Amino acid sequence: MNVTTDLSPRSAARLAGLGYIAIVLLAMGANFLVRNQLVVLDDPAATMANIAENETTFRFGIAGFAAIAMIDIGIAWALHVLLRHTGERRSLLAAWLRLAYTVAFIPAITFMYLALQLAVGGDIVAGLDAGQREAWTGLAMEAFDITWLLALVAFGLHLMVLGRILVASRIGPRALGYGLGIAGVAYVADTFAHLLLANYADFGGAFLAIVATASIVTEVWFTVWLLTRAPRAVAALPGREPDLVTA
């Protein structure tokens, strides 16, 4: 028996747009309300104490990041279904880069779970004294940060390709395409600045402002475009393939 699942460009655009909204909401909780509130920079003892005292909250943060990773897989697929009419190879490249980001990000979540186990104690860390657990907790969260940063290189490249698709195909505002490209460059530049500059802290505020501004403005704009304009823009492409994608 043949079973088919059909997804139109309109549904794909809606799925991707709703996925972006879900990621924003989950990131606000997992990153800003959990990680940023509990992890104290350069103070592993305070970090471990905060995690131990707020174990349930920290677990929700881990679950939030895991949900974000799974939603990103769905967004990668939906964007490919939507944009494949502009060129199969470029659309696939954008999808694969987003999947690469997700695969690279998942180990970061593992480091966060390791920090939780170190902080709450138990038989699994019985051989470590309090000072060792504090040091390893801080190191685990440092590993979370650098793993996420490295994953963002793939995400930045994804945004560059996405921007190129919008500019070349003209299915969306060219300013949006250029903005996505700039945001992608900002992500990549910030990661390599972390890796190459011993005094990154001296420039961290400027890099954060550039990345945050570029990413927030363009990705919010892209979400609105997905939910309002994208289906009609794709439908207007000359020589477009049929709406239904059979899987």
C-alpha positions in Angstrom: 0.0 0.0 0.0 1.3 3.4 -0.9 1.0 6.1 1.7 1.6 9.7 0.6 1.9 12.9 2.5 1.4 16.1 0.5 2.7 19.5 1.6 1.9 22.6 -0.4 4.2 25.6 -0.4 1.5 27.5 1.6 1.6 24.8 4.3 5.4 24.7 4.2 5.6 28.5 4.7 3.2 28.4 7.6 5.0 25.5 9.2 8.4 27.3 8.9 6.9 30.5 10.2 5.2 28.9 13.2 8.5 27.0 13.9 10.3 30.3 14.0 7.8 31.7 16.5 8.1 28.5 18.7 11.9 28.8 18.7 11.8 32.4 19.8 9.5 31.6 22.7 11.5 28.5 23.7 14.8 30.4 23.4 13.5 33.2 25.6 12.8 30.6 28.3 15.7 28.2 27.9 18.5 30.8 27.2 17.5 34.1 28.8 15.3 32.9 31.7 17.2 29.8 32.7 20.8 29.7 31.4 21.6 33.4 31.7 20.0 33.6 35.1 21.7 30.6 36.6 25.1 30.5 35.0 27.5 33.0 36.6 30.4 33.9 34.3 33.8 33.0 35.9 32.2 31.8 39.1 31.7 28.0 38.9 30.8 27.7 42.6 27.9 30.1 42.2 26.9 28.4 39.0 26.8 25.0 40.6 24.9 26.3 43.6 22.3 28.0 41.4 21.8 24.9 39.3 21.4 22.7 42.4 18.9 25.1 44.0 16.9 25.4 40.8 17.1 21.8 39.4 13.6 21.7 38.0 14.1 25.1 36.3 17.4 24.0 34.8 15.8 20.7 33.5 13.1 22.8 31.8 15.9 24.8 30.2 17.5 21.6 28.9 14.2 20.4 27.5 13.6 23.7 25.9 16.9 23.5 24.0 16.1 19.9 23.0 12.8 21.1 21.6 14.5 23.9 19.7 16.8 21.4 18.0 13.9 19.2 16.9 11.9 22.1 15.6 14.9 23.3 13.6 14.8 20.0 11.7 11.2 20.6 10.8 12.1 24.2 9.7 14.9 22.9 7.5 12.5 20.5 5.7 9.7 23.1 5.4 12.0 25.7 3.9 13.3 23.2 1.4 9.8 22.4 0.3 9.0 26.1 0.0 12.2 27.2 -1.7 13.1 24.2 -3.9 11.2 25.9 -6.8 13.9 28.6 -6.8 16.6 26.0 -7.4 16.9 22.5 -6.0 20.6 22.6 -5.2 20.7 25.9 -3.4 17.6 24.9 -1.4 19.1 21.6 -0.5 22.3 23.4 0.6 20.4 25.7 2.8 18.5 22.8 4.4 21.7 20.7 4.9 23.4 23.6 6.6 20.5 24.1 9.0 20.6 20.4 9.7 24.4 20.6 10.3 23.8 23.3 12.8 21.2 21.2 14.6 23.5 18.1 14.7 26.4 20.2 16.0 24.2 21.9 18.6 22.8 18.7 20.2 26.2 17.9 22.0 25.9 21.3 23.6 22.7 20.2 25.3 24.6 17.1 26.5 27.1 19.3 28.2 24.3 21.2 29.9 22.9 17.9 31.2 26.4 17.0 32.5 26.5 20.2 34.4 23.2 19.3 36.0 24.5 15.9 37.1 27.6 17.5 38.6 25.6 20.1 40.4 23.0 17.9 42.0 25.5 15.3 43.1 24.6 11.6 43.7 26.4 8.3 43.2 27.5 9.2 39.6 29.9 11.9 41.0 30.5 10.4 44.4 34.3 10.2 43.7 34.5 14.0 43.3 34.8 16.5 46.1 32.9 19.8 46.1 35.7 21.8 44.6 36.1 19.4 41.7 32.4 19.3 41.0 32.3 23.1 41.0 35.2 23.2 38.5 33.7 20.6 36.3 30.3 22.3 36.4 31.9 25.5 35.2 33.8 23.6 32.5 30.7 21.8 31.3 28.9 25.1 30.8 32.0 26.6 29.0 31.8 23.5 26.7 28.1 24.2 26.1 29.0 27.8 25.0 31.8 26.9 22.7 29.9 24.0 21.1 27.0 26.3 20.4 29.3 28.9 19.0 30.9 26.4 16.6 27.4 25.2 15.6 26.5 28.8 14.8 29.0 28.8 11.9 26.8 26.4 10.1 23.7 28.4 11.0 25.4 31.6 9.7 26.2 29.9 6.4 22.6 28.7 6.2 21.4 32.3 6.5 23.9 33.4 3.8 22.5 30.8 1.4 18.9 31.7 2.4 19.6 35.4 1.7 21.2 34.5 -1.6 18.1 32.5 -2.6 15.8 35.5 -1.9 18.0 37.9 -3.7 18.7 35.7 -6.8 15.1 34.5 -7.2 13.5 37.8 -6.2 10.6 36.0 -4.4 11.1 38.2 -1.4 12.4 41.7 -0.7 16.0 42.1 -1.7 16.6 44.0 1.5 15.5 41.0 3.5 17.8 38.7 1.5 20.8 41.0 2.1 19.8 41.3 5.7 19.8 37.6 6.2 23.2 37.4 4.5 24.6 40.1 6.8 23.2 38.3 9.9 24.9 35.1 8.7 28.2 36.9 8.3 27.8 38.3 11.8 27.3 34.9 13.3 30.4 33.5 11.6 32.5 36.5 12.4 31.5 36.4 16.1 32.4 32.7 16.4 35.9 33.2 14.9 36.4 36.3 17.0 35.8 34.2 20.1 38.3 31.6 18.8 41.0 34.0 17.6 41.0 37.0 20.0 42.4 36.5 23.4 40.9 39.8 24.4 37.5 39.1 22.9 35.9 40.5 26.1 37.1 43.9 25.1 35.0 43.7 21.9 32.2 41.4 23.1 29.7 44.1 23.6 30.1 45.4 20.1 29.9 41.9 18.5 26.8 41.1 20.6 25.1 44.3 19.5 25.8 43.6 15.8 24.7 39.9 15.9 21.6 40.6 18.0 20.5 43.5 15.9 21.1 41.8 12.5 19.6 38.5 13.6 16.5 39.8 15.4 15.5 42.3 12.7 16.0 40.0 9.7 14.7 36.8 11.3 11.6 38.5 12.6 11.1 40.0 9.1 11.7 36.6 7.5 9.1 35.0 9.8 6.5 37.7 8.9 7.3 37.1 5.2 6.9 33.4 5.6 3.4 33.7 7.2 2.1 36.4 4.9 3.9 36.7 1.5 5.9 33.6 0.8 3.2 31.3 -0.7 2.0 33.9 -3.2 5.6 34.8 -4.1 6.5 31.1 -4.8 3.2 30.6 -6.8 4.2 33.5 -9.1 7.5 31.9 -10.1 7.7 31.0 -13.8 7.8 27.3 -14.5 7.1 26.4 -10.9 6.6 22.7 -10.1 3.2 21.5 -8.9 2.2 22.5 -5.4 2.2 19.0 -3.9 5.3 17.3 -2.7 4.9 13.5 -2.3 7.0 11.8 0.4 
